[in-house]
Amino acid sequence: MFESFIKKLREKSFITLETTPMHLPTIEPIVDKIESFGLEKLVDGFTTTDNPLARLKYNSILASIRLQQKFKKPTIATMSMRDRNKIALQSDLLGANDFDIRAILALTGDSAKISDQPNAKGVFEGDSTLLLEIIKCFNAGIDYSGKPFKIKPKRIYPFAVSNAFAKNRKTLEKKFKKKIENGAVGIITQPVFSIENAKFLVELFYDLRENFTNEKAKCELILGFFPIMKLRTAQFLHSHVPGINVPQIWIDRLYKAKNEEEVGFKMSKELFENLKEFHPKIHIMTANRFEVAKKILTSN
């Protein structure tokens, strides 16, 4: 399953859909929505988030197990460094491996200071690079301390994330380089909102990748895509989320729109089609608005 998943990432179009487990003791509402919209037939795989914004949610690895077993599609489980030390990270990887969860998105994680859990403290024994290093050890048949496993884990495929925008080109180059060096098979960007932004990232990434050899030279860039349907969303992303650039034209058009959702969807759909034609490796994020994902993937 995962070998063909990675092969498609490297050779063909590649579409994944983000799911955000909820503040519930079950993942079934998300499973039911995906099934009702037939989204499993329209994407190559799913991702599960890991307590975004440090808000308590259903476990990302367990959610991945359920989605993968239900839809027979590879699922990338996010693991946040905020909540685990080296022991817990390795323990979770071992358990996930047994259930064939072998694509892992390494994330440093949002600060525990913004958590909805009183006085929660972050672990932060390292940033996402530490998890990439641990995965590299597992793929070599040893744990992070160098102790060999009696049974070698099945191969794990690590993914990483990157900003989609920076005023200084060197900032993005440094992030890309660090994650390629540490073995990421794919780097998912934050959402892009213009084809110009996408072209800049793709050119920067693949020019940098030419400096690498062997498996590292096979790392792929996956463009983040988030459909904006409301002016307040565009304004929030533009003003408060570092690493994202929402062009002024989006804000202006939504401000003038009589029907924000209609205009927002039209602009988002046009961008998606342009991205798919230019660089058909895309990660769709809709904050569990799966009806929007269905329209994006199917509307003419």
ABEGO torsion letter per residue (X at the ends): XAAAAAAAAAABBBBBBBBBBBBBABAAAAAAAAAAAGAAAABABBBBBBGBGGBBBBBAAAAAAAAAAAAGBBBBBBBBAAABBAAAAAAAAAAAAAAGBABBBBBAEBBAAABABBGBBBAGABBAAAAAAAAAAAAAGBBAAGBBBABBBBBBBBBBBBBABBABAAAAAAAAAAAAAAGBABBBBBBBABAAAAAAAAAAAAAAAAABBEAAAABBBBBBBBBBABAAAAAAAAAABBGBBBBAAAAAAAAABABAAAAAAAAAAAAAAAAAAABABBBBBAGGBAAAAAAAAABX
